[in-house]
């Protein structure tokens, strides 16, 4: 799976299962993820690429310069997809 910077992914494993994240960086199968709340921009989560499901949504990282903007963008996408339901 090819995940790029700015992609929105959903966690498939771990205590955060079902959570939407914004991809900040990609490096050798590991992703640096943020959600603006539990994982803010200055303290991203490292997660294996195989433990997330890629969505078809890519956000412009230049516009995501604050945690509030990240939270609002992900919350809007989460309601469109129907919450934390896994398909």
Sine and cosine of phi, psi and omega as CSV:
sin_phi,cos_phi,sin_psi,cos_psi,sin_omega,cos_omega
0.00,0.00,0.76,-0.65,-0.01,-1.00
-0.98,-0.19,0.94,-0.34,0.01,-1.00
-0.94,-0.33,0.74,-0.67,-0.02,-1.00
-0.91,-0.41,0.22,-0.98,0.04,-1.00
-0.86,0.52,0.67,-0.74,0.01,-1.00
1.00,-0.02,-0.16,0.99,0.02,-1.00
-0.94,0.35,0.49,-0.87,0.11,-0.99
-0.97,-0.23,0.78,-0.63,-0.02,-1.00
-0.80,-0.60,0.37,-0.93,0.06,-1.00
-0.90,-0.43,0.75,-0.66,0.00,-1.00
-0.93,0.37,0.71,-0.70,0.01,-1.00
-0.96,-0.28,-0.27,0.96,-0.08,-1.00
-0.61,-0.79,0.45,-0.89,0.05,-1.00
0.99,-0.17,-0.03,-1.00,-0.02,-1.00
-0.92,0.39,-0.29,0.96,-0.02,-1.00
-0.99,-0.16,0.34,0.94,-0.04,-1.00
-0.79,0.62,0.78,-0.63,0.02,-1.00
1.00,-0.08,-0.13,0.99,-0.05,-1.00
-0.98,0.18,0.66,-0.75,0.10,-1.00
-1.00,0.10,0.66,-0.75,0.04,-1.00
-0.74,-0.67,0.43,-0.90,0.13,-0.99
-0.98,-0.19,0.75,-0.66,0.00,-1.00
-0.99,0.12,0.86,-0.51,0.02,-1.00
-1.00,-0.07,-0.63,0.78,-0.02,-1.00
-0.55,-0.84,0.43,-0.90,0.12,-0.99
-0.78,-0.62,0.70,-0.72,0.02,-1.00
-0.43,-0.90,0.94,-0.35,0.10,-0.99
0.73,0.68,0.84,0.54,0.06,-1.00
0.99,0.13,-0.09,1.00,0.04,-1.00
-0.95,-0.33,0.58,-0.81,0.01,-1.00
-0.86,-0.51,0.61,-0.79,0.15,-0.99
-0.98,-0.18,0.88,-0.47,-0.15,-0.99
-0.88,-0.47,0.51,-0.86,0.10,-1.00
-0.64,-0.77,0.51,-0.86,0.07,-1.00
-0.84,-0.55,-0.04,1.00,0.05,-1.00
1.00,0.08,-0.17,0.99,-0.03,-1.00
-0.85,-0.52,-0.99,0.17,0.00,-1.00
-0.95,0.31,-0.52,0.86,0.05,-1.00
-0.83,-0.56,1.00,0.00,-0.02,-1.00
-0.96,0.27,0.12,-0.99,-0.04,-1.00
-0.86,0.51,-0.56,0.83,-0.05,-1.00
-1.00,0.09,-0.07,1.00,0.02,-1.00
-0.61,-0.79,0.91,0.41,-0.07,-1.00
-0.94,0.34,0.37,-0.93,0.01,-1.00
-1.00,-0.05,0.68,-0.74,0.10,-0.99
-0.99,-0.10,0.79,-0.61,-0.03,-1.00
-0.60,-0.80,0.58,-0.81,0.03,-1.00
-0.92,0.39,0.60,-0.80,-0.01,-1.00
-0.88,0.47,-0.48,0.88,-0.03,-1.00
-0.97,0.23,-0.18,0.98,0.00,-1.00
-0.99,-0.17,0.24,0.97,0.06,-1.00
-0.75,-0.66,0.41,-0.91,0.10,-1.00
-0.92,-0.38,0.81,-0.59,-0.01,-1.00
-0.96,0.28,0.65,-0.76,0.16,-0.99
-0.98,-0.21,0.11,-0.99,0.02,-1.00
-1.00,0.02,0.24,0.97,-0.09,-1.00
-0.98,-0.22,0.75,-0.66,0.07,-1.00
-0.80,-0.60,0.81,-0.59,0.01,-1.00
-0.98,-0.22,0.50,-0.86,0.04,-1.00
-0.97,0.23,0.89,-0.46,-0.05,-1.00
-0.92,0.40,-0.47,0.88,0.00,-1.00
-0.89,0.46,-0.53,0.85,0.02,-1.00
-0.99,0.12,-0.19,0.98,-0.04,-1.00
-0.98,-0.21,0.91,0.40,-0.07,-1.00
-0.99,-0.15,-0.10,1.00,0.07,-1.00
-0.76,-0.65,0.40,-0.92,0.02,-1.00
-0.90,0.44,-0.55,0.83,0.00,-1.00
-0.89,0.46,-0.67,0.74,0.02,-1.00
-0.91,0.41,-0.63,0.78,0.02,-1.00
-0.91,0.42,-0.73,0.68,0.01,-1.00
-0.85,0.52,-0.71,0.70,-0.03,-1.00
-0.91,0.43,-0.67,0.74,-0.01,-1.00
-0.91,0.42,-0.70,0.71,-0.01,-1.00
-0.94,0.35,-0.59,0.81,0.03,-1.00
-0.91,0.42,-0.65,0.76,0.03,-1.00
-0.90,0.43,-0.64,0.77,0.02,-1.00
-0.94,0.35,-0.60,0.80,-0.02,-1.00
-0.91,0.42,-0.62,0.78,0.03,-1.00
-0.95,0.32,-0.52,0.86,0.05,-1.00
-0.92,0.39,-0.62,0.79,-0.03,-1.00
-0.99,0.13,-0.15,0.99,0.03,-1.00
1.00,-0.06,0.52,0.85,0.08,-1.00
0.99,0.10,-0.47,-0.88,-0.09,-1.00
-1.00,0.00,0.54,0.84,0.02,-1.00
-0.99,0.13,0.72,-0.70,0.07,-1.00
-0.99,-0.13,0.67,-0.74,0.00,-1.00
-0.95,-0.31,0.00,0.00,0.00,0.00
